[in-house]
Amino acid sequence: MPRSLLGRIWPNATALVLFVAFIFPVYWMFNTAFKPNGQIISETPVWFPSSPTLEHFRTAVSAENFWTLVRNSVTVTVLAVGFSLLVALFASFALARMRFKGRKGIILVFMIAQMAPWEVMVIAIYMIVRDAEMLNSLVPLTLFYTVMVLPLTIITLRGYVAAVPKDLEESAMVDGCTRFQAFRRVIFPLLAPGLMATSLFGVITAWNEFPMVLILNKDAEAQTLPLWLSKFQTAFGDDWGATMAAASLFAIPILLLFLYLQRKAVAGLTSGAVKG
């Protein structure tokens, strides 16, 4: 076999094996969610349900506080990602374009903060929120989720800002734009790929976060979907169909958002290349 042909086959074969390994659990989760109970507990694996049912999804949606927890999760996720992007836009511009004392130290602090496990600070965070009398509130969750995704957001956007040629910004300022107007009209449109990537990371982090809400929000109506999902099997016993339906409902928004942002990121890259 020619060496060039072998060099093309093994990367594709490896990618195919990894794809199957990662996609199979997701497929089995959705597959189980549509199976009747008899096919779920069958000793012989049922790869395709012969008579799909939506009963498990109706059971999941009718669970106590489901829609309240959906609203809570959407609220804290959207606000946390929005706040982090707003702060990161200006912080990344300052770190990429301005020269000031301690700039490299600030970047190093952001990197260390991103590597630090947030779980070890849960007790300290709990004491702070308790002393502020804000337990069972969505405000502390939003603030701490913002802090969790902010370091990587700033570091990522800083790279995109630094990649934009300074000549474009200076040309806009020569034409009469202020520095803020040059940033808004020239640099900001070219940051689309970075904004999409960091938004997706922020949404996944805030949507899936478990330890913080477990400690801070004991009230059932102040919790979010990850905590509700962890209690689902206890609430419904061995109802694996309802459990998989709940997991599917939890995963669908992230899957759809990923597909949407992936397309937008590619469009942003193409747009940035043309504008450059």
N, C-alpha and C positions, 0 to 999 in steps of 0.2 A: 504494500500500500504506500503511495507517495507520501512523503513527510508533510507536504502542504495540505493534502486531504485529511490526514490524521490530525493536523493542527486545527482544522475547522470542525472536525467531528467531536472531539472530546469536550471542548467548551460548550457546544450545543447540547451534548448528552448530559453533561453536569448540570446545565441550566434546566433541562427538562426534568431531571430527577429532583432537583431542589424545588421546582415549581409544583410537582406532584406532592412532595412531602409537605409543603406549606399550604397548598390549596385543599388537600384531602380533609383535614379537620373542619374547615369551613363548609365544605360540601356536605360532610356527614351531619353537621349541626343543622343546616337547612333541610337536609333530607329527613332527619328524624323529626323535625318540627311539623312536617306534612304527613307523617305516617300515622295510620290508626294504631291504637295501643297494641293490638294483636301482632302487628308487624314489628313493633319496637322491641317487644320481649321475645321475639322468635329466635330460636337457636340458630337458624340459618340466616345469614345477613341478607337484608332486602336492599338492594342497591337503588331501586327505583320503586316508590310506593305505587301499588296497583290502583289504589283508590285514595288519592290525596284528600286530606281533610283540613279545614281551617279551625277545627274545634280547639286545638291547643292554643292558637293565637287568641281566640275569644276568651279562653281561660286566663291567659296572661294579661290581656288588656283590662279585664274585669277585676284584676287583683286590687286589693286595698291601696289607695293613695297612688296608683300608677300615674295618672295624668298630673297629679301634683308634683311628683318626682320628676316627670318629664319636663315640666315647666322649670323646676329648680335647676336641673342639669343644663338646660338650654340657657337659662339666665346667667349662671355663673360662668359657663363656657364662653358665651358671646362677649360678656363684659370683660373677662380676664384677657381674652385674645385681643379685643379692641384696645384696652388700656395698654397692654404690652406693645402692640404695634405703634401706638401713638408715641409712647415714650422712646421706643427703640429707634423710630425714624429720626428724631432729633439727636439722640445720643450717638447713633451710628454716624451721622453726618459730622458731628463734632469730633469724634474719634478719628474719622477718616480724613477730614479736611483741615482741621485746626491743629496747631502745634502748641502745646502748653505743658508745663511741668507736671509730671506724674501721670502722663497719658498712658505710657506703657504699663505702669503699675495698676491703673484702672482696668486695662484689658486683662492683665493677669488675674486680678481679683474676680472678674467676670468668669474667666475660665475655671478658676478654683470653685466658685459658687456653682457652676454647672456640674462639676464632678462630685460635689458633696452630696451624700445621700440625705434627702429631706426627712426620711423616716427617723433619723437619730435626733431631729429637732422637734418632733411632734410633742413631747412632754413640755418643752419650754414654750412652744407656741400655745399649747393648751393653757398654761399658767397665765400667759399674757392675755389671751382672750377671756379667760375666767375673771381675771382682775378687772378687765374692762367691761364686764357684765354683758358680753356679746355672744355667749354660747347659744346654740340653736338659731344662729342668724346666718344669712347668706353673704353678708358683708365681709366677715373675716375670710371665708372661703374664696371669695372673689379676689381679695387683696393678696392672699398667699398664693393662689394660682397664678396671679399676675407676676409675682416675684419668682415663681418657679420657672416660668417660660421666658422671662425677660433676658437672662444672660445669653442663652443661645440665640435669641432673636436679635439682640444687639450685635453679637459677634458675626452672625450670618449677614445681616444687612450692612455691616461695616465693610465686608468684602465686596458687596455689590456696589456700594457708594465709591469705594476706592477704585473699582474697575471702570467707572465712568470717567472719560478723559476730562481733565480740568479745563481744556480749551473750550469745551462746550459751555461750561458754566461761565467762564470768563467772557466768552463772546456774548452771552445773554446779558451780562452785567455791562459790557461796553454798549450794548444796544439800549440801555436804560433800565434794566431790571435791577431791583435790589437783590441782596443775597438770598433772602427768603423767596422772592419771586423766581429767581434762577433755580433754586432747589425745587420749588413746586412745579415749574413748567418744564424743566430740563431733566433734572435728576430723578424726580419722583416717578415719571412715566417709565423710566428704564429699570425701575426696581421691581417690576411686576413678578418676575420669577422668584426673587427673594421673598417678596411679600406672600406669595402663594405657598412656598415651602415652609416658611416660619409659621404661617397661619395654620397649616395642616399639623405641624408639630404641636402648636399650642392647643389646638382643638383636641387632638388625641390625648395629650397630657391631662388637660382639665376634665375631659369627658370620662377618662378611665380612672382618675385619682380615687384611691380608696382609704388609705390610713388617716388622712386629715379629716375627712367627713365622719369617719368612724369615731374619732375622738371628740371632735368639736360639736357634732350635731346628733344628740341622742333622741331628740324628738322625731317621731316617725314622719311628720309632715315637713320637717326641715332637712331631710336627707336628700341624697341624689340617687340616680339609678344604679351605680355600681354596688352600693350597700344594699339596695332592694334586691338586686340580682343575687347577691351572696346569700340572702335569706330565702330565696325562692323555693329551693328544694325542701327546706324545713317547713315552709308554709303549705306545700302541696304533697308532702310525703315523697313517694317514689314515682311521681308523675313526670317521667323523663320527657314526654312530648311537650308538656307545658314549660318545663325547664329549658328545653332547646328552643321553643318558640320565644321565650323571654330573651334568651341569649341572641337570637336572630334579630329581634326588634332592637336590641341594644346595639348590635353591630351594623345594622343597615344604614343609619345616618353617616357613620364614619366611612363606610364603603362608597356611598354615593358622593360624599364630599371629596373623597380621594379621586374618584373618577372625574369629577367636575374640575377640581383644582389642577389635576394633571394636565388636562386639556388647556386650561387657561395659562399654565406655566409655559407650555410649549409655544402658545400664541404670543406670550410676553417675550420669550427669547427671540422669536422671529421678528417681532416689532422692534425690539431693542437693537437687533443687528441692522435693520434697515435704517433706523434713526441715527445709529452711530456712523 
